[in-house]
C-alpha cells in the first residue's frame, strides 16, 4: 500500500472561441454541432457539413488551478494519495486545518 505522495498534479481550464460571424454562419441555420480535438463541426439545416478552427485561443490562466490532486506511485500503478487535501480559493488546506476551523 502506498501512503506517501510522490507527485502533485494541477489542472487548468483552457478555452477556444469560435466566432460564427467570421465563418459567415448564423446560429439559426445550424441543425447541430460538436467540438472535438479543437475543431467545431457543424451540420447545417440544409444537410451540409462544415468544420472550423478556433478564431481565438486565449492563454489559460495559470494563477489558480481548477483542481489539484496528489498521486502516489507504487511498483504497479498510480493511485490517489491517501493524504486528503482540499482546494480552497487556490490554497491547499489539509483536512486537519479544516476541522480545527469548524470547532
N, C-alpha and C positions, 0 to 999 in steps of 0.2 A: 504494500500500500504506500502511496506517495502522499506526503503531508506538506512538503515544502514547496513553495512557489519557485519555479525556475524561469518563468517568462511572464511579462506583463504585456498585454495587447490593448491598444487603444484604437477604437473605431471612430471614424469621422463621417459626416454626411457630405455628399457631393451632389451637385445638381447640373442638369443640362436643360437648356432652354431652346424651344422651337418656336420661332416667330412665324405664325401662319401667313401673315401678310408678305413676308419675304419669299414665300413659296407660291404666292398668288392662289391660296386655298382659303375657302371660307368654312367655318365650323359647320354651318347648316348643310353643306354639300358632302360632309363626311358621314358614312354609314357606321364605320367602326375604325379603331386604331389601336396599336400596341407599340410598345417600345422595347426593343431587345438589342443588346450589345451597343447601346448608344445611338441606335437608328430608329427614327419614327417611321413606322409602317402604317399606311393609310389605305383603307378600302373606301372608295367614293360611292355615293348612292347610284351612280351610273354603272357600277361594277368594275371600274378601272382601279388599278392599284399603283401606289407611288411610295417611294422611300425617300426620306430626307435626313440629312446630317444636322446636328445642332447648329443653331445660329449664334449661340453663346455658351461658353463653358466657364462659368465663374470658378475661381480657385476655392477649394474647400477652406473653411475657417478652422485652422489648426489650434485656435486658442483653447477650446474646450472640446474634448471628445464626447460623442453621444453615448458611448459605452466603454467601460474599462473592465477587462476580465483578466484574472490571474490564472495561469496554467502551470501545471506540474507535469513533468515528464518522467516516465519510468522506462524500463528497457523495451517495453512493447508498444506503448501508445501515449497520446496526450490525454490528460484528464484535467477537469476543472480543479483548481486548487481547493483544498479543504479549509483554507483560511478565508472566512467570509468577509467580503467588503461591500460597501455600498457607495454609490457615487452621489454626492450631494453638492449641487452648484459647482461642479468641476473639481471638487476636492474629495480625495479618498478619505472616508471616515470608517474606522474599524468598528465592528459591531459592539465592542465593549464601551466605546465612547458614546454611542447612541443610547445604550441602556443607562449610562450614567446621567445623560441629559434628561431622560424621561423621568428619573427618580426625583 
